[in-house]
Amino acid sequence: MVCVNPDLNQYMAYDACCPYEKDYSGTVLVKAVKNLTSPPGTIYSSDFFGVCNKCGSEFNLMVNGQPHKGPATHYLQSYSLSTGFETIMVTN
């Protein structure tokens, strides 16, 4: 998942697997903005937190995927990201 803070021109990329779930079956999701149509593969969210659909852990997506609430104590796996003219490249 790639998170963007357009006010700061800031981009972050994370693995969507919850680090608390040992079998990686939990997926960290963001809440979509109601009544806003997103292009395929994109979710517009006004919240900076992702929530695991299995254990309920919350992660701050604007602070390096830091665990905020719940049983998770490890950060989300982050990835390197570079930007160019109309492109975003995510690498590990």
C-alpha positions as CSV (number, residue, x, y, z in Angstrom):
1,M,0.0,0.0,0.0
2,V,1.3,3.5,-0.8
3,C,0.2,6.4,1.4
4,V,0.4,10.0,0.3
5,N,0.2,13.2,2.3
6,P,-0.3,15.7,-0.6
7,D,0.0,18.7,1.8
8,L,3.7,17.7,2.5
9,N,4.4,16.0,-0.8
10,Q,5.2,12.9,1.3
11,Y,4.9,9.3,0.2
12,M,5.2,6.1,2.2
13,A,4.9,2.4,1.2
14,Y,4.0,-0.5,3.4
15,D,3.3,-4.2,3.3
16,A,-0.4,-4.6,4.0
17,C,0.1,-7.7,6.1
18,C,-0.3,-7.2,9.9
19,P,2.9,-8.1,11.7
20,Y,0.9,-9.4,14.7
21,E,-0.6,-12.3,12.7
22,K,2.0,-15.0,12.4
23,D,0.5,-16.5,9.3
24,Y,0.1,-13.0,7.7
25,S,-3.6,-13.6,7.3
26,G,-4.5,-10.1,8.7
27,T,-4.7,-7.3,6.2
28,V,-4.3,-3.7,7.2
29,L,-7.0,-1.6,5.6
30,V,-7.9,2.1,5.5
31,K,-11.4,3.6,5.7
32,A,-12.6,5.0,2.4
33,V,-14.0,8.5,2.2
34,K,-17.7,8.1,1.8
35,N,-19.4,9.4,-1.4
36,L,-16.0,9.7,-3.2
37,T,-15.4,7.5,-6.2
38,S,-11.9,6.2,-6.4
39,P,-10.1,4.8,-9.5
40,P,-9.6,1.0,-9.5
41,G,-6.9,-0.1,-7.0
42,T,-7.1,3.2,-5.2
43,I,-8.8,4.1,-1.9
44,Y,-9.0,7.7,-0.9
45,S,-8.9,8.0,2.9
46,S,-8.9,11.1,5.1
47,D,-7.6,9.0,8.1
48,F,-3.9,8.4,8.7
49,F,-4.5,5.0,10.4
50,G,-4.8,1.5,9.0
51,V,-6.6,-1.2,10.9
52,C,-6.0,-4.9,10.8
53,N,-9.1,-6.7,9.7
54,K,-8.3,-9.7,12.0
55,C,-6.8,-8.5,15.3
56,G,-8.0,-4.9,15.2
57,S,-4.5,-3.4,15.6
58,E,-4.2,0.2,14.4
59,F,-1.1,1.6,12.7
60,N,-0.1,5.2,12.1
61,L,0.6,5.4,8.3
62,M,2.2,8.8,8.6
63,V,4.6,7.8,11.3
64,N,6.5,4.9,9.6
65,G,3.6,2.4,10.2
66,Q,4.0,2.6,14.0
67,P,1.6,0.5,16.0
68,H,-1.0,2.8,17.7
69,K,-3.5,0.5,19.3
70,G,-4.2,-3.2,19.7
71,P,-2.0,-6.2,20.3
72,A,0.5,-5.5,17.6
73,T,3.9,-4.2,18.9
74,H,5.9,-4.2,15.6
75,Y,5.8,-1.6,12.9
76,L,4.4,-2.4,9.4
77,Q,7.1,-3.5,7.0
78,S,8.1,-0.4,5.0
79,Y,9.6,-0.2,1.5
80,S,11.8,2.2,-0.3
81,L,10.1,4.6,-2.6
82,S,11.2,7.0,-5.3
83,T,9.2,9.5,-7.3
84,G,9.6,10.9,-10.7
85,F,7.5,12.6,-13.3
86,E,4.1,11.1,-12.8
87,T,5.6,7.8,-11.4
88,I,6.1,6.2,-8.0
89,M,8.5,3.2,-7.8
90,V,8.4,1.0,-4.7
91,T,11.4,-1.3,-4.0
92,N,12.6,-3.5,-1.1
